[in-house]
Amino acid sequence: MMKEIRWMLLFCITASLSVLAQGTGGASVPQGTTVIRAGTLIDGNSDSPRRDQVIVIRGNRIESVSDVSSAKIPVGANVIDLSGATVLPGLIDSHTHIFLQGEDPSQGGYDANILKYPLALRAARATVSVRRALEQGFTTLRDLETEGAGYGDVGIKEAIEGGYIPGPRLFVSTRAISTTGGYPLEGYAPEVEMPKGVQIVDGPVEARKAAREQLDHGADWIKVYMTHRSWVGKKGELVSQPTLTVEELKAIVDETHGWQKKIACHAYSGIGLHRALDGGCDSIEHGLDLDDAAIAQMLKQGTWYCPTINVYYTDWAPAGTPAGQRDRKRASVHEQSFRKALKAGVKIVFGTDMGGIPWTEPIAEEFPRMVELGMSPMDAIKSATSRPAEMLDMTGQIGVVAPGAYADVIAVTGNPLQDIKELGRVGFVMKDGKVFKNEVK
Ligand SMILES: [Zn+2]
């Protein structure tokens, strides 16, 4: 039944396309040619914006980018006029959780998500998360684990690629890995075996096996938790409980690199952070307290830094409590770490931890945080375009408006180089050459 409907649809589309082609002068117009007139183009690579550009798109790829004076606009092409707007590559958020919804403690919080909600409900909500991301101009996400929803991210990715639901390109990491005592659900009677938000391993053999399983079932990246609980120590420092040993992590890294894939390490500070670097992590997630040795090692090893600043300003516990002190300490050391890393030239990518923040909140809130801490608006834009493209081994394919790249293009009315908050008002979104949203006046 479904098959017949699909063939009917295909027939109708083909028929109407051929009518269109005839109406516009026949074979000289290749099917699916779109031209964007860009008032200003920030292409993701170049340090300087260019005025009055013409972007020719054929199918799902960018064919050419040129000055309007020299541009050859194919006759009969679909022209999108963004001559009053700033055009940029589709944005990349390198740290999200499409299967989390900023769980409200009054509704059972994180635990209810795993204990009470059917997987189908969680998947349905994830389809809303990915749609929200696309609406806001994020055409690629690196999604860093499903929090108990198994390989659901692989399914959502397949649904997007199959055209069943709208959403960004996904780089998924499936279940993630930590150790015994290293992840919720926790705080229940020891007699009860509780499900966990990650795959728990102890020892290098189990660690390698978990990586193999996750890679086998579709993980594009492996996510490892190198620290878990954190608190303020006796000297007022941020202390983090370490999880995997270097030997355990090395087994995961060795296995994953063999598959030509990479490892993202959640690491706050101290022992766990240094084990992450000694074990050969490709990206440090959060990196709240980067000491000088950590920064030097990141530079030497070419480790990426995905700081996720904004999420540490949400939901602080009351000031006088231990949790409240910890929350404030996290934010203050994080600011210093970001400034130091920026100054030292560590490779920084834009990430938000959306899902930890409800998907109803604006994703672009992270941009002004980065700029307030000293990053230039152009570098902030690159941290969400060409830089993560490099991290994802997609240089020239995404995060750039240039010939040969996928046609992932967005636009804002204002100038984000003057006010980075403009990136929170994306009015035009194209992914893979298809217009998803056009509200630019
Ligand atoms: Zn996260």
Residues whose N, C-alpha, C, O or C-beta is under 5 A from the ligand:
A	BS01	ZN	D353
